[in-house]
Amino acid sequence: MRLALLLALLAAPAAVFAQAARYAIDPVHTRVMFELSHAGYSQAIGTVSGSTGTLVFDPADWSHARVEVSVPVSRLDLGDDKWNRAALGGNLLDGDDHPAASFVSTRVEPVDATHASVFGTLTLRGVAREVKLDVAFNQARRYPLPPFRRTIGFSATTTISRKAFGIDAWPTVIGDSVMLRIEAEAQLVRGDDPAPAPAAAPEHDGAEATTPASDASDEAPTDPPAQEPTP
């Protein structure tokens, strides 16, 4: 009996991990917002779209979650072409030599059923630093429109120092503290749903119901081609 109990305890982590599924970051519905001081007058706000990567996640057990994301900083948008070009210049983000940032998680500390602290390595402008993301799990369910794939959504925030990543130009005009907000969606990788249940067709007022497609034959949406800022 004791031997059987010991074997069961040793096997438990593997069993839990086996329930974690792989998801692909949806570049269309994932966006990074950044905010920093503009000479003390206001908070300049910009966004970066088109992030890609993978996520391993089980809503019942955050401890095995893993995420790896690439963020195309070359696609940043501050709402003005001149600002965009300046931000991507060699003395700031250096978009020519470092067109993308990356985040790779190293550990997850659950807070409650829908919140966790996710620690990982952020590499920006070629400099790697550990950061902590405060993450909220929004929901996981089949998306109500084609391709009807299982989708999960998260919101996350953190604050970093740009100087810590070697971005120290214009200190009297550009604040050092950068607040990051991430809104992310990810879709189940085909074949990782242990028991996909058939989804009901979405309801449309005055429209005919649509039969949902099978998870096994649908692909996640693709990211539109990246556009470099106009020189």
N, C-alpha and C positions, 0 to 999 in steps of 0.2 A: 504493500500500500504506500509506504513512504517513498519507494523508488518511483512508483507511478506518479505520485504528487510532485516529486522533484522534476521528473521529465516534463510534466505538464507546465510547471513554472518556467522551465528553461525554454519551452516551445512557445510560450505566450507572446513574447515580443515579436517573434517571426510571424505568428498568426495575425497579430495586430497590424504589422507592417504590410502583410499581404492584402489588407483591405484598402490600403492607400492606392489611389489611382493617379495616373499621369494626365496632366492637362497641358494644353498649348496656350500660351498667352495670346489673346486676341488683339492684334495690333490696331484694329479699327476702334475698339471700345476700351482701349487702355491709354491713359494719358498721365503725364507727369506735369504738375504745375509747380513753378518755382516763384518765390517772392523774396525780394530784398530791397533795402533802402535805396532810394534815389536822392542822394545828397541831403537826406533828412526831410525833403519836401513831401514825399509820398512813398508808397511801397510799389515798386515796379513789379509787374506780374507778367510771366510768360508761361508758355506751355511747350511740351515736346510730345509729339504723337508718333505712333509707329513702332512701339517697343515690341520685342519678340523674346521668346524664351520658353522654359518649361517649368511646371510646378507639380510636385508630388504631394498629395494632400488627402487626408481622411478627416472629415468633419468631427468624427468621434474621438480622434486622438491627434492633437496638434504636434506632439513631441517628435513624430517622424516626418513632419513636413519639410520639404526642401524646395528652394526656388533658385532659378538662375535666369537672369534677364539681361538683355542688351538694349540700351536706350540710345537711339540715334540723335545725339545732341546737335548734329548738323542740321536737323529739322526743327530746331527751336524757333519759336515765334513770339516776338515781343510786340507785335502789332505794327511794326515799322521796319521797312527794308534796311534803312541805315542802322538802326539799333541792332537788327539781326546780324548784319555784317560786322559791326563793331564787337558784339559779344563773341563772335566766332573768330575774331582776330588772334594773331599769335601771342599777344600780351594778355589775353584772357582765356577763352576756352580752347583756342588753337584748333579749330575745327578741321583744318587741312591734315594735320598730323594725328589728331585724336578725334575722329568723327563720331565715336560712340563711347558711352560710359557703360559699365557693367556692374551688376550686383549679384553676388553669390552668397547664399545663406550659409551660416556655419552652425547655428543652433537656434532653437525655438523654446521660449519659456511661456507656456500657457498662463493666461490670467484668469479667464473663465471660459465658458462654452463658446463665446463669440469674439474673444479678444486674446491677443498674444503679443509678446515682445519678440521680434524676429531680428536676430543679430546676424551680421554678414559683412563681407568685404565689398566696399564700393570703390571702384577704380574709375577715376575721373582725371582727364588730362595726363594719363600715364602714372598717376599717383594712387596707391591703394591705402585705404584707411578703413578701420572697423566703424560701422554705424549701427544704430539700433532703430528699427522701424516699429512704431506703435500701430498694430494692425487690427482692423475690425473685419470680421467675416460677415458678409451681408446675407448671402443665401446660396443654395445649390439646388438646381432643379432643371428640368428639361426646358430649353428655350421655346417660347410659344410660337415661333415662326420658323419656316424652313431655314436651315436643315434640321431643326428639332433636336439639336444635340444637347447633352447635359452640360450646363454652364454654371460656373461658380463666380462670385463677385466679391471683391475686397476693397476696402479703403485703408489708406495708410498715411502716416505723417512722420516727419523727422525734421531736425534742424542740423545743418552742417556749417562749418566754417570754410569759406572759400580759400582762405590763406592756407589751411591745412592741406589743400590739394595744389598748392603752388600758384594760386590765382590771386595775386596781390596787387595788380595794377589799379590805379585810380582810387586809392583808399579814401580820399575826401569826397568822392562822388558816388562810389559804389560801396554799399554796406558789406561788412564781412559775413554777417549771419544770413544764411540762406534757408528759408523754410521750404520744405518740399512736401507736396501733397500728391498722393498717387491714387488714382481710381483705376482699378484693373478688373478685367474679365478674362476668363480662361475656359477653353472648351475641352471636353474629354477627348483624349487621344483614342482613335479607333481601336477597339479590341480590349480596352482597359475597363470597360463597364462589366462587373461580375455578373449582373443580372438586370440588363436593361428592360425596363417595363414599357409597354406600348403607351404612347402619349396621346391624349385626346387632342383633336384638332382645335385650333384656336377659334373662339367665337367672334364673328364679325356681324355687325348689324346689317341686315339686308343682303348679306353675301353668303354664298354656298360654303359649306365646310370643306376643308382641304384635308386629304389623307396624309398623315405624317410619313415622312420617308424614314427608312431604316437607318439606325446609327452606323451599321456596318458598311453602308454604301455612300455616305455623305462625307464631305471634307469640310474642314473649318474654313471660314472666309479668309482670303488672302489679302495681304497688305498692298495698297496701291503703290506704284513706283515712287521712290523718294525723289524730291525735287530739291536741288541745292539752291541756296539763296543766290539771287541775281548779283553778279559781281558789280 
